Amino acid sequence: MNRKSLIAFAAGSLVTASLAFLIATGPDHDQHKDHDMNSMAQPETDPADMDMMAAMAKLATPNEHHQALSAFVGNWTAKTSFIMDPSQPPAIGEGTMSVKWVLGGRYIMSDFSMDFMGQPFQGIGYTGYDIAHEQYISTWMDTMSTKITSTTGDMDENGTLILTGIATTPMGDNPMKIVSTKIDENTVTDKFYDQMPDGSWFNSATITYTRD
């Protein structure tokens, strides 16, 4: 390419670049650019999606049923009475339990420990309220089993929590019930019941908690 051709090529390139710049920065381009950015910044929201999000938020928000569990929160000394054989006196023991809120007030976590029949025993439980199914729910696991026991139930107008589920024993699975009662501000009892073959409930254990 000679010198004149080179100069002509450079001039043509410069004109082309200038036109491209003017087009890119012109008013029409700015309007399209602003429109695109506004569309990205303010997407249209489907009312059905908003309703779904509101419903999910309601299911995730603790309410008065969760707050009712505050009666069980604290550090407690536990006195236990277990009936292993109805023909024999109950086995008496003592332990401790710590109950605290977890997951933003959605559940209480109970950490229980004691010596049971000469062996260290520890159990951990979680209790909350299932808004979707309108019932209290609880899980329990301890060092005497490899099963997680689940119970569900309701709380009456006096603040007594009644949970039922299935207990696993060496003899097989059996319906069980736990009744947690607030005696006063610093005393709570748990009464454990096993269902008998005739359908009646046998009080197999009682734990009395006194706030430290």
PyMOL commands that place a pseudoatom at each C-alpha (Angstrom):
pseudoatom trace, name=CA, resn=MET, resi=1, chain=A, elem=C, hetatm=0, pos=[0.000, 0.000, 0.000]
pseudoatom trace, name=CA, resn=ASN, resi=2, chain=A, elem=C, hetatm=0, pos=[1.449, 3.428, -1.061]
pseudoatom trace, name=CA, resn=ARG, resi=3, chain=A, elem=C, hetatm=0, pos=[1.432, 6.574, 1.036]
pseudoatom trace, name=CA, resn=LYS, resi=4, chain=A, elem=C, hetatm=0, pos=[-1.725, 8.057, -0.567]
pseudoatom trace, name=CA, resn=SER, resi=5, chain=A, elem=C, hetatm=0, pos=[-3.649, 4.817, -0.106]
pseudoatom trace, name=CA, resn=LEU, resi=6, chain=A, elem=C, hetatm=0, pos=[-2.579, 4.626, 3.523]
pseudoatom trace, name=CA, resn=ILE, resi=7, chain=A, elem=C, hetatm=0, pos=[-3.771, 8.193, 4.181]
pseudoatom trace, name=CA, resn=ALA, resi=8, chain=A, elem=C, hetatm=0, pos=[-7.127, 7.492, 2.504]
pseudoatom trace, name=CA, resn=PHE, resi=9, chain=A, elem=C, hetatm=0, pos=[-7.625, 4.300, 4.532]
pseudoatom trace, name=CA, resn=ALA, resi=10, chain=A, elem=C, hetatm=0, pos=[-6.878, 6.129, 7.780]
pseudoatom trace, name=CA, resn=ALA, resi=11, chain=A, elem=C, hetatm=0, pos=[-9.278, 8.941, 6.937]
pseudoatom trace, name=CA, resn=GLY, resi=12, chain=A, elem=C, hetatm=0, pos=[-12.038, 6.470, 6.100]
pseudoatom trace, name=CA, resn=SER, resi=13, chain=A, elem=C, hetatm=0, pos=[-11.515, 4.623, 9.350]
pseudoatom trace, name=CA, resn=LEU, resi=14, chain=A, elem=C, hetatm=0, pos=[-11.687, 7.882, 11.295]
pseudoatom trace, name=CA, resn=VAL, resi=15, chain=A, elem=C, hetatm=0, pos=[-15.008, 8.876, 9.656]
pseudoatom trace, name=CA, resn=THR, resi=16, chain=A, elem=C, hetatm=0, pos=[-16.500, 5.459, 10.337]
pseudoatom trace, name=CA, resn=ALA, resi=17, chain=A, elem=C, hetatm=0, pos=[-15.455, 5.588, 13.997]
pseudoatom trace, name=CA, resn=SER, resi=18, chain=A, elem=C, hetatm=0, pos=[-16.865, 9.104, 14.380]
pseudoatom trace, name=CA, resn=LEU, resi=19, chain=A, elem=C, hetatm=0, pos=[-20.253, 8.073, 12.961]
pseudoatom trace, name=CA, resn=ALA, resi=20, chain=A, elem=C, hetatm=0, pos=[-20.389, 5.045, 15.226]
pseudoatom trace, name=CA, resn=PHE, resi=21, chain=A, elem=C, hetatm=0, pos=[-19.646, 7.253, 18.244]
pseudoatom trace, name=CA, resn=LEU, resi=22, chain=A, elem=C, hetatm=0, pos=[-22.386, 9.733, 17.312]
pseudoatom trace, name=CA, resn=ILE, resi=23, chain=A, elem=C, hetatm=0, pos=[-24.936, 6.970, 16.854]
pseudoatom trace, name=CA, resn=ALA, resi=24, chain=A, elem=C, hetatm=0, pos=[-23.973, 5.312, 20.133]
pseudoatom trace, name=CA, resn=THR, resi=25, chain=A, elem=C, hetatm=0, pos=[-24.228, 8.542, 22.140]
pseudoatom trace, name=CA, resn=GLY, resi=26, chain=A, elem=C, hetatm=0, pos=[-27.274, 10.027, 20.416]
pseudoatom trace, name=CA, resn=PRO, resi=27, chain=A, elem=C, hetatm=0, pos=[-30.584, 10.749, 22.198]
pseudoatom trace, name=CA, resn=ASP, resi=28, chain=A, elem=C, hetatm=0, pos=[-32.347, 7.676, 20.830]
pseudoatom trace, name=CA, resn=HIS, resi=29, chain=A, elem=C, hetatm=0, pos=[-29.652, 5.437, 22.210]
pseudoatom trace, name=CA, resn=ASP, resi=30, chain=A, elem=C, hetatm=0, pos=[-29.840, 7.061, 25.649]
pseudoatom trace, name=CA, resn=GLN, resi=31, chain=A, elem=C, hetatm=0, pos=[-33.604, 6.575, 25.703]
pseudoatom trace, name=CA, resn=HIS, resi=32, chain=A, elem=C, hetatm=0, pos=[-33.271, 2.890, 24.885]
pseudoatom trace, name=CA, resn=LYS, resi=33, chain=A, elem=C, hetatm=0, pos=[-30.482, 2.538, 27.443]
pseudoatom trace, name=CA, resn=ASP, resi=34, chain=A, elem=C, hetatm=0, pos=[-32.554, 4.179, 30.182]
pseudoatom trace, name=CA, resn=HIS, resi=35, chain=A, elem=C, hetatm=0, pos=[-35.561, 2.052, 29.255]
pseudoatom trace, name=CA, resn=ASP, resi=36, chain=A, elem=C, hetatm=0, pos=[-33.506, -1.141, 29.443]
pseudoatom trace, name=CA, resn=MET, resi=37, chain=A, elem=C, hetatm=0, pos=[-31.999, -0.189, 32.819]
pseudoatom trace, name=CA, resn=ASN, resi=38, chain=A, elem=C, hetatm=0, pos=[-35.407, 0.713, 34.244]
pseudoatom trace, name=CA, resn=SER, resi=39, chain=A, elem=C, hetatm=0, pos=[-36.799, -2.588, 33.038]
pseudoatom trace, name=CA, resn=MET, resi=40, chain=A, elem=C, hetatm=0, pos=[-33.997, -4.431, 34.842]
pseudoatom trace, name=CA, resn=ALA, resi=41, chain=A, elem=C, hetatm=0, pos=[-34.245, -2.374, 38.027]
pseudoatom trace, name=CA, resn=GLN, resi=42, chain=A, elem=C, hetatm=0, pos=[-38.036, -2.609, 38.337]
pseudoatom trace, name=CA, resn=PRO, resi=43, chain=A, elem=C, hetatm=0, pos=[-39.192, -6.019, 37.105]
pseudoatom trace, name=CA, resn=GLU, resi=44, chain=A, elem=C, hetatm=0, pos=[-42.904, -6.628, 37.090]
pseudoatom trace, name=CA, resn=THR, resi=45, chain=A, elem=C, hetatm=0, pos=[-44.021, -8.737, 40.075]
pseudoatom trace, name=CA, resn=ASP, resi=46, chain=A, elem=C, hetatm=0, pos=[-46.716, -11.332, 39.638]
pseudoatom trace, name=CA, resn=PRO, resi=47, chain=A, elem=C, hetatm=0, pos=[-49.427, -10.792, 42.308]
pseudoatom trace, name=CA, resn=ALA, resi=48, chain=A, elem=C, hetatm=0, pos=[-49.617, -14.574, 42.731]
pseudoatom trace, name=CA, resn=ASP, resi=49, chain=A, elem=C, hetatm=0, pos=[-45.916, -14.634, 43.620]
pseudoatom trace, name=CA, resn=MET, resi=50, chain=A, elem=C, hetatm=0, pos=[-46.449, -11.864, 46.178]
pseudoatom trace, name=CA, resn=ASP, resi=51, chain=A, elem=C, hetatm=0, pos=[-49.307, -13.815, 47.769]
pseudoatom trace, name=CA, resn=MET, resi=52, chain=A, elem=C, hetatm=0, pos=[-47.125, -16.913, 47.926]
pseudoatom trace, name=CA, resn=MET, resi=53, chain=A, elem=C, hetatm=0, pos=[-44.285, -14.970, 49.552]
pseudoatom trace, name=CA, resn=ALA, resi=54, chain=A, elem=C, hetatm=0, pos=[-46.683, -13.489, 52.127]
pseudoatom trace, name=CA, resn=ALA, resi=55, chain=A, elem=C, hetatm=0, pos=[-48.067, -16.945, 52.933]
pseudoatom trace, name=CA, resn=MET, resi=56, chain=A, elem=C, hetatm=0, pos=[-44.556, -18.367, 53.343]
pseudoatom trace, name=CA, resn=ALA, resi=57, chain=A, elem=C, hetatm=0, pos=[-43.606, -15.463, 55.622]
pseudoatom trace, name=CA, resn=LYS, resi=58, chain=A, elem=C, hetatm=0, pos=[-46.650, -16.156, 57.806]
pseudoatom trace, name=CA, resn=LEU, resi=59, chain=A, elem=C, hetatm=0, pos=[-45.709, -19.829, 58.144]
pseudoatom trace, name=CA, resn=ALA, resi=60, chain=A, elem=C, hetatm=0, pos=[-42.169, -18.831, 59.150]
pseudoatom trace, name=CA, resn=THR, resi=61, chain=A, elem=C, hetatm=0, pos=[-43.066, -16.185, 61.732]
pseudoatom trace, name=CA, resn=PRO, resi=62, chain=A, elem=C, hetatm=0, pos=[-43.303, -17.267, 65.412]
pseudoatom trace, name=CA, resn=ASN, resi=63, chain=A, elem=C, hetatm=0, pos=[-46.657, -16.434, 66.999]
pseudoatom trace, name=CA, resn=GLU, resi=64, chain=A, elem=C, hetatm=0, pos=[-48.435, -16.636, 70.350]
pseudoatom trace, name=CA, resn=HIS, resi=65, chain=A, elem=C, hetatm=0, pos=[-48.271, -20.441, 70.330]
pseudoatom trace, name=CA, resn=HIS, resi=66, chain=A, elem=C, hetatm=0, pos=[-44.481, -20.290, 70.245]
pseudoatom trace, name=CA, resn=GLN, resi=67, chain=A, elem=C, hetatm=0, pos=[-44.435, -17.656, 72.967]
pseudoatom trace, name=CA, resn=ALA, resi=68, chain=A, elem=C, hetatm=0, pos=[-46.450, -19.983, 75.217]
pseudoatom trace, name=CA, resn=LEU, resi=69, chain=A, elem=C, hetatm=0, pos=[-43.391, -22.252, 75.348]
pseudoatom trace, name=CA, resn=SER, resi=70, chain=A, elem=C, hetatm=0, pos=[-41.469, -19.550, 77.238]
pseudoatom trace, name=CA, resn=ALA, resi=71, chain=A, elem=C, hetatm=0, pos=[-42.788, -21.061, 80.492]
pseudoatom trace, name=CA, resn=PHE, resi=72, chain=A, elem=C, hetatm=0, pos=[-40.362, -23.959, 79.975]
pseudoatom trace, name=CA, resn=VAL, resi=73, chain=A, elem=C, hetatm=0, pos=[-37.271, -21.844, 79.213]
pseudoatom trace, name=CA, resn=GLY, resi=74, chain=A, elem=C, hetatm=0, pos=[-34.567, -21.705, 81.892]
pseudoatom trace, name=CA, resn=ASN, resi=75, chain=A, elem=C, hetatm=0, pos=[-32.163, -23.819, 83.913]
pseudoatom trace, name=CA, resn=TRP, resi=76, chain=A, elem=C, hetatm=0, pos=[-33.769, -26.483, 86.055]
pseudoatom trace, name=CA, resn=THR, resi=77, chain=A, elem=C, hetatm=0, pos=[-33.000, -29.092, 88.690]
pseudoatom trace, name=CA, resn=ALA, resi=78, chain=A, elem=C, hetatm=0, pos=[-34.900, -32.282, 87.873]
pseudoatom trace, name=CA, resn=LYS, resi=79, chain=A, elem=C, hetatm=0, pos=[-36.147, -34.906, 90.314]
pseudoatom trace, name=CA, resn=THR, resi=80, chain=A, elem=C, hetatm=0, pos=[-37.108, -38.115, 88.547]
pseudoatom trace, name=CA, resn=SER, resi=81, chain=A, elem=C, hetatm=0, pos=[-39.337, -41.045, 89.429]
pseudoatom trace, name=CA, resn=PHE, resi=82, chain=A, elem=C, hetatm=0, pos=[-39.415, -44.044, 87.076]
pseudoatom trace, name=CA, resn=ILE, resi=83, chain=A, elem=C, hetatm=0, pos=[-41.602, -47.123, 87.484]
pseudoatom trace, name=CA, resn=MET, resi=84, chain=A, elem=C, hetatm=0, pos=[-39.784, -50.017, 85.852]
pseudoatom trace, name=CA, resn=ASP, resi=85, chain=A, elem=C, hetatm=0, pos=[-41.939, -52.659, 87.557]
pseudoatom trace, name=CA, resn=PRO, resi=86, chain=A, elem=C, hetatm=0, pos=[-45.392, -51.761, 88.927]
pseudoatom trace, name=CA, resn=SER, resi=87, chain=A, elem=C, hetatm=0, pos=[-44.880, -54.224, 91.757]
pseudoatom trace, name=CA, resn=GLN, resi=88, chain=A, elem=C, hetatm=0, pos=[-41.728, -52.409, 92.896]
pseudoatom trace, name=CA, resn=PRO, resi=89, chain=A, elem=C, hetatm=0, pos=[-41.108, -48.916, 94.322]
pseudoatom trace, name=CA, resn=PRO, resi=90, chain=A, elem=C, hetatm=0, pos=[-40.190, -46.275, 91.715]
pseudoatom trace, name=CA, resn=ALA, resi=91, chain=A, elem=C, hetatm=0, pos=[-36.537, -45.594, 90.911]
pseudoatom trace, name=CA, resn=ILE, resi=92, chain=A, elem=C, hetatm=0, pos=[-35.699, -42.104, 92.208]
pseudoatom trace, name=CA, resn=GLY, resi=93, chain=A, elem=C, hetatm=0, pos=[-33.023, -39.896, 90.679]
pseudoatom trace, name=CA, resn=GLU, resi=94, chain=A, elem=C, hetatm=0, pos=[-31.905, -36.331, 90.105]
pseudoatom trace, name=CA, resn=GLY, resi=95, chain=A, elem=C, hetatm=0, pos=[-30.624, -34.466, 87.085]
pseudoatom trace, name=CA, resn=THR, resi=96, chain=A, elem=C, hetatm=0, pos=[-30.438, -31.098, 85.377]
pseudoatom trace, name=CA, resn=MET, resi=97, chain=A, elem=C, hetatm=0, pos=[-32.067, -29.576, 82.341]
pseudoatom trace, name=CA, resn=SER, resi=98, chain=A, elem=C, hetatm=0, pos=[-31.308, -26.439, 80.362]
pseudoatom trace, name=CA, resn=VAL, resi=99, chain=A, elem=C, hetatm=0, pos=[-33.960, -25.065, 77.997]
pseudoatom trace, name=CA, resn=LYS, resi=100, chain=A, elem=C, hetatm=0, pos=[-33.285, -22.203, 75.591]
pseudoatom trace, name=CA, resn=TRP, resi=101, chain=A, elem=C, hetatm=0, pos=[-34.724, -20.595, 72.465]
pseudoatom trace, name=CA, resn=VAL, resi=102, chain=A, elem=C, hetatm=0, pos=[-33.122, -21.511, 69.134]
pseudoatom trace, name=CA, resn=LEU, resi=103, chain=A, elem=C, hetatm=0, pos=[-33.650, -20.532, 65.489]
pseudoatom trace, name=CA, resn=GLY, resi=104, chain=A, elem=C, hetatm=0, pos=[-35.054, -17.116, 66.206]
pseudoatom trace, name=CA, resn=GLY, resi=105, chain=A, elem=C, hetatm=0, pos=[-37.710, -18.140, 68.720]
pseudoatom trace, name=CA, resn=ARG, resi=106, chain=A, elem=C, hetatm=0, pos=[-39.158, -20.901, 66.566]
pseudoatom trace, name=CA, resn=TYR, resi=107, chain=A, elem=C, hetatm=0, pos=[-38.132, -23.777, 68.837]
pseudoatom trace, name=CA, resn=ILE, resi=108, chain=A, elem=C, hetatm=0, pos=[-36.981, -24.437, 72.365]
pseudoatom trace, name=CA, resn=MET, resi=109, chain=A, elem=C, hetatm=0, pos=[-34.075, -26.834, 72.813]
pseudoatom trace, name=CA, resn=SER, resi=110, chain=A, elem=C, hetatm=0, pos=[-33.923, -28.974, 75.958]
pseudoatom trace, name=CA, resn=ASP, resi=111, chain=A, elem=C, hetatm=0, pos=[-30.634, -30.466, 77.155]
pseudoatom trace, name=CA, resn=PHE, resi=112, chain=A, elem=C, hetatm=0, pos=[-31.180, -33.042, 79.922]
pseudoatom trace, name=CA, resn=SER, resi=113, chain=A, elem=C, hetatm=0, pos=[-28.612, -35.065, 81.864]
pseudoatom trace, name=CA, resn=MET, resi=114, chain=A, elem=C, hetatm=0, pos=[-28.592, -37.377, 84.879]
pseudoatom trace, name=CA, resn=ASP, resi=115, chain=A, elem=C, hetatm=0, pos=[-27.297, -40.698, 86.179]
pseudoatom trace, name=CA, resn=PHE, resi=116, chain=A, elem=C, hetatm=0, pos=[-29.741, -43.465, 85.378]
pseudoatom trace, name=CA, resn=MET, resi=117, chain=A, elem=C, hetatm=0, pos=[-29.268, -46.906, 86.891]
pseudoatom trace, name=CA, resn=GLY, resi=118, chain=A, elem=C, hetatm=0, pos=[-25.603, -46.139, 87.513]
pseudoatom trace, name=CA, resn=GLN, resi=119, chain=A, elem=C, hetatm=0, pos=[-24.961, -44.908, 83.968]
pseudoatom trace, name=CA, resn=PRO, resi=120, chain=A, elem=C, hetatm=0, pos=[-24.681, -41.362, 82.606]
pseudoatom trace, name=CA, resn=PHE, resi=121, chain=A, elem=C, hetatm=0, pos=[-27.743, -40.395, 80.618]
pseudoatom trace, name=CA, resn=GLN, resi=122, chain=A, elem=C, hetatm=0, pos=[-28.177, -37.449, 78.260]
pseudoatom trace, name=CA, resn=GLY, resi=123, chain=A, elem=C, hetatm=0, pos=[-31.080, -36.390, 76.090]
pseudoatom trace, name=CA, resn=ILE, resi=124, chain=A, elem=C, hetatm=0, pos=[-31.745, -33.534, 73.700]
pseudoatom trace, name=CA, resn=GLY, resi=125, chain=A, elem=C, hetatm=0, pos=[-35.157, -32.380, 72.510]
pseudoatom trace, name=CA, resn=TYR, resi=126, chain=A, elem=C, hetatm=0, pos=[-36.672, -29.695, 70.296]
pseudoatom trace, name=CA, resn=THR, resi=127, chain=A, elem=C, hetatm=0, pos=[-40.222, -28.389, 70.662]
pseudoatom trace, name=CA, resn=GLY, resi=128, chain=A, elem=C, hetatm=0, pos=[-42.077, -25.873, 68.515]
pseudoatom trace, name=CA, resn=TYR, resi=129, chain=A, elem=C, hetatm=0, pos=[-45.410, -25.061, 66.932]
pseudoatom trace, name=CA, resn=ASP, resi=130, chain=A, elem=C, hetatm=0, pos=[-46.240, -26.057, 63.350]
pseudoatom trace, name=CA, resn=ILE, resi=131, chain=A, elem=C, hetatm=0, pos=[-48.328, -23.159, 62.031]
pseudoatom trace, name=CA, resn=ALA, resi=132, chain=A, elem=C, hetatm=0, pos=[-49.258, -24.973, 58.817]
pseudoatom trace, name=CA, resn=HIS, resi=133, chain=A, elem=C, hetatm=0, pos=[-50.749, -27.958, 60.651]
pseudoatom trace, name=CA, resn=GLU, resi=134, chain=A, elem=C, hetatm=0, pos=[-51.806, -26.041, 63.797]
pseudoatom trace, name=CA, resn=GLN, resi=135, chain=A, elem=C, hetatm=0, pos=[-50.169, -28.355, 66.309]
pseudoatom trace, name=CA, resn=TYR, resi=136, chain=A, elem=C, hetatm=0, pos=[-47.223, -28.520, 68.653]
pseudoatom trace, name=CA, resn=ILE, resi=137, chain=A, elem=C, hetatm=0, pos=[-44.376, -30.731, 67.503]
pseudoatom trace, name=CA, resn=SER, resi=138, chain=A, elem=C, hetatm=0, pos=[-41.464, -32.208, 69.415]
pseudoatom trace, name=CA, resn=THR, resi=139, chain=A, elem=C, hetatm=0, pos=[-38.494, -34.484, 68.825]
pseudoatom trace, name=CA, resn=TRP, resi=140, chain=A, elem=C, hetatm=0, pos=[-36.384, -36.309, 71.372]
pseudoatom trace, name=CA, resn=MET, resi=141, chain=A, elem=C, hetatm=0, pos=[-33.139, -38.283, 71.190]
pseudoatom trace, name=CA, resn=ASP, resi=142, chain=A, elem=C, hetatm=0, pos=[-31.002, -39.702, 73.998]
pseudoatom trace, name=CA, resn=THR, resi=143, chain=A, elem=C, hetatm=0, pos=[-28.150, -42.022, 74.866]
pseudoatom trace, name=CA, resn=MET, resi=144, chain=A, elem=C, hetatm=0, pos=[-30.446, -44.971, 75.642]
pseudoatom trace, name=CA, resn=SER, resi=145, chain=A, elem=C, hetatm=0, pos=[-31.718, -45.266, 72.076]
pseudoatom trace, name=CA, resn=THR, resi=146, chain=A, elem=C, hetatm=0, pos=[-30.771, -44.776, 68.442]
pseudoatom trace, name=CA, resn=LYS, resi=147, chain=A, elem=C, hetatm=0, pos=[-34.281, -43.593, 67.564]
pseudoatom trace, name=CA, resn=ILE, resi=148, chain=A, elem=C, hetatm=0, pos=[-35.535, -40.021, 67.249]
pseudoatom trace, name=CA, resn=THR, resi=149, chain=A, elem=C, hetatm=0, pos=[-38.939, -39.981, 68.916]
pseudoatom trace, name=CA, resn=SER, resi=150, chain=A, elem=C, hetatm=0, pos=[-41.472, -37.580, 67.418]
pseudoatom trace, name=CA, resn=THR, resi=151, chain=A, elem=C, hetatm=0, pos=[-44.608, -36.374, 69.182]
pseudoatom trace, name=CA, resn=THR, resi=152, chain=A, elem=C, hetatm=0, pos=[-47.406, -33.966, 68.331]
pseudoatom trace, name=CA, resn=GLY, resi=153, chain=A, elem=C, hetatm=0, pos=[-50.215, -32.400, 70.308]
pseudoatom trace, name=CA, resn=ASP, resi=154, chain=A, elem=C, hetatm=0, pos=[-51.894, -29.336, 71.727]
pseudoatom trace, name=CA, resn=MET, resi=155, chain=A, elem=C, hetatm=0, pos=[-51.754, -26.961, 74.678]
pseudoatom trace, name=CA, resn=ASP, resi=156, chain=A, elem=C, hetatm=0, pos=[-54.900, -26.371, 76.722]
pseudoatom trace, name=CA, resn=GLU, resi=157, chain=A, elem=C, hetatm=0, pos=[-56.167, -23.078, 78.132]
pseudoatom trace, name=CA, resn=ASN, resi=158, chain=A, elem=C, hetatm=0, pos=[-54.153, -23.625, 81.331]
pseudoatom trace, name=CA, resn=GLY, resi=159, chain=A, elem=C, hetatm=0, pos=[-50.857, -23.937, 79.463]
pseudoatom trace, name=CA, resn=THR, resi=160, chain=A, elem=C, hetatm=0, pos=[-50.623, -27.728, 79.836]
pseudoatom trace, name=CA, resn=LEU, resi=161, chain=A, elem=C, hetatm=0, pos=[-48.876, -29.263, 76.831]
pseudoatom trace, name=CA, resn=ILE, resi=162, chain=A, elem=C, hetatm=0, pos=[-50.056, -32.771, 75.868]
pseudoatom trace, name=CA, resn=LEU, resi=163, chain=A, elem=C, hetatm=0, pos=[-47.980, -34.653, 73.288]
pseudoatom trace, name=CA, resn=THR, resi=164, chain=A, elem=C, hetatm=0, pos=[-48.510, -38.152, 71.931]
pseudoatom trace, name=CA, resn=GLY, resi=165, chain=A, elem=C, hetatm=0, pos=[-46.325, -40.434, 69.857]
pseudoatom trace, name=CA, resn=ILE, resi=166, chain=A, elem=C, hetatm=0, pos=[-44.830, -43.904, 69.612]
pseudoatom trace, name=CA, resn=ALA, resi=167, chain=A, elem=C, hetatm=0, pos=[-42.234, -45.167, 72.067]
pseudoatom trace, name=CA, resn=THR, resi=168, chain=A, elem=C, hetatm=0, pos=[-39.842, -47.913, 71.004]
pseudoatom trace, name=CA, resn=THR, resi=169, chain=A, elem=C, hetatm=0, pos=[-39.084, -50.507, 73.702]
pseudoatom trace, name=CA, resn=PRO, resi=170, chain=A, elem=C, hetatm=0, pos=[-37.406, -53.934, 73.725]
pseudoatom trace, name=CA, resn=MET, resi=171, chain=A, elem=C, hetatm=0, pos=[-40.945, -55.340, 73.561]
pseudoatom trace, name=CA, resn=GLY, resi=172, chain=A, elem=C, hetatm=0, pos=[-41.818, -53.322, 70.470]
pseudoatom trace, name=CA, resn=ASP, resi=173, chain=A, elem=C, hetatm=0, pos=[-43.474, -50.020, 69.612]
pseudoatom trace, name=CA, resn=ASN, resi=174, chain=A, elem=C, hetatm=0, pos=[-46.133, -48.669, 71.926]
pseudoatom trace, name=CA, resn=PRO, resi=175, chain=A, elem=C, hetatm=0, pos=[-48.241, -45.478, 72.098]
pseudoatom trace, name=CA, resn=MET, resi=176, chain=A, elem=C, hetatm=0, pos=[-46.983, -42.976, 74.672]
pseudoatom trace, name=CA, resn=LYS, resi=177, chain=A, elem=C, hetatm=0, pos=[-48.069, -39.595, 76.034]
pseudoatom trace, name=CA, resn=ILE, resi=178, chain=A, elem=C, hetatm=0, pos=[-46.224, -36.754, 77.775]
pseudoatom trace, name=CA, resn=VAL, resi=179, chain=A, elem=C, hetatm=0, pos=[-48.119, -34.179, 79.828]
pseudoatom trace, name=CA, resn=SER, resi=180, chain=A, elem=C, hetatm=0, pos=[-46.108, -31.043, 80.689]
pseudoatom trace, name=CA, resn=THR, resi=181, chain=A, elem=C, hetatm=0, pos=[-47.738, -28.863, 83.338]
pseudoatom trace, name=CA, resn=LYS, resi=182, chain=A, elem=C, hetatm=0, pos=[-46.690, -25.502, 84.722]
pseudoatom trace, name=CA, resn=ILE, resi=183, chain=A, elem=C, hetatm=0, pos=[-47.320, -25.721, 88.479]
pseudoatom trace, name=CA, resn=ASP, resi=184, chain=A, elem=C, hetatm=0, pos=[-46.083, -22.185, 89.179]
pseudoatom trace, name=CA, resn=GLU, resi=185, chain=A, elem=C, hetatm=0, pos=[-43.468, -19.763, 87.851]
pseudoatom trace, name=CA, resn=ASN, resi=186, chain=A, elem=C, hetatm=0, pos=[-40.609, -21.957, 89.057]
pseudoatom trace, name=CA, resn=THR, resi=187, chain=A, elem=C, hetatm=0, pos=[-42.046, -25.480, 88.931]
pseudoatom trace, name=CA, resn=VAL, resi=188, chain=A, elem=C, hetatm=0, pos=[-42.931, -27.687, 85.953]
pseudoatom trace, name=CA, resn=THR, resi=189, chain=A, elem=C, hetatm=0, pos=[-43.782, -31.382, 85.807]
pseudoatom trace, name=CA, resn=ASP, resi=190, chain=A, elem=C, hetatm=0, pos=[-43.518, -33.903, 82.980]
pseudoatom trace, name=CA, resn=LYS, resi=191, chain=A, elem=C, hetatm=0, pos=[-45.667, -37.002, 83.383]
pseudoatom trace, name=CA, resn=PHE, resi=192, chain=A, elem=C, hetatm=0, pos=[-44.994, -39.906, 81.014]
pseudoatom trace, name=CA, resn=TYR, resi=193, chain=A, elem=C, hetatm=0, pos=[-47.729, -42.394, 80.171]
pseudoatom trace, name=CA, resn=ASP, resi=194, chain=A, elem=C, hetatm=0, pos=[-47.644, -45.737, 78.365]
pseudoatom trace, name=CA, resn=GLN, resi=195, chain=A, elem=C, hetatm=0, pos=[-50.821, -47.096, 76.777]
pseudoatom trace, name=CA, resn=MET, resi=196, chain=A, elem=C, hetatm=0, pos=[-51.865, -50.458, 78.147]
pseudoatom trace, name=CA, resn=PRO, resi=197, chain=A, elem=C, hetatm=0, pos=[-53.461, -53.277, 76.088]
pseudoatom trace, name=CA, resn=ASP, resi=198, chain=A, elem=C, hetatm=0, pos=[-56.912, -52.275, 77.355]
pseudoatom trace, name=CA, resn=GLY, resi=199, chain=A, elem=C, hetatm=0, pos=[-56.400, -48.710, 76.086]
pseudoatom trace, name=CA, resn=SER, resi=200, chain=A, elem=C, hetatm=0, pos=[-55.828, -47.126, 79.491]
pseudoatom trace, name=CA, resn=TRP, resi=201, chain=A, elem=C, hetatm=0, pos=[-52.792, -44.947, 80.255]
pseudoatom trace, name=CA, resn=PHE, resi=202, chain=A, elem=C, hetatm=0, pos=[-50.196, -45.986, 82.845]
pseudoatom trace, name=CA, resn=ASN, resi=203, chain=A, elem=C, hetatm=0, pos=[-48.101, -43.238, 84.480]
pseudoatom trace, name=CA, resn=SER, resi=204, chain=A, elem=C, hetatm=0, pos=[-44.632, -44.800, 84.079]
pseudoatom trace, name=CA, resn=ALA, resi=205, chain=A, elem=C, hetatm=0, pos=[-42.513, -41.769, 85.013]
pseudoatom trace, name=CA, resn=THR, resi=206, chain=A, elem=C, hetatm=0, pos=[-42.684, -38.303, 86.509]
pseudoatom trace, name=CA, resn=ILE, resi=207, chain=A, elem=C, hetatm=0, pos=[-40.077, -35.560, 86.389]
pseudoatom trace, name=CA, resn=THR, resi=208, chain=A, elem=C, hetatm=0, pos=[-40.437, -32.459, 88.539]
pseudoatom trace, name=CA, resn=TYR, resi=209, chain=A, elem=C, hetatm=0, pos=[-38.371, -29.445, 87.463]
pseudoatom trace, name=CA, resn=THR, resi=210, chain=A, elem=C, hetatm=0, pos=[-37.473, -26.614, 89.831]
pseudoatom trace, name=CA, resn=ARG, resi=211, chain=A, elem=C, hetatm=0, pos=[-36.002, -23.438, 88.354]
pseudoatom trace, name=CA, resn=ASP, resi=212, chain=A, elem=C, hetatm=0, pos=[-32.433, -22.743, 89.530]
for i in range(1, 212): cmd.bond("trace and resi %d" % i, "trace and resi %d" % (i + 1))
show_as sticks, trace
zoom trace
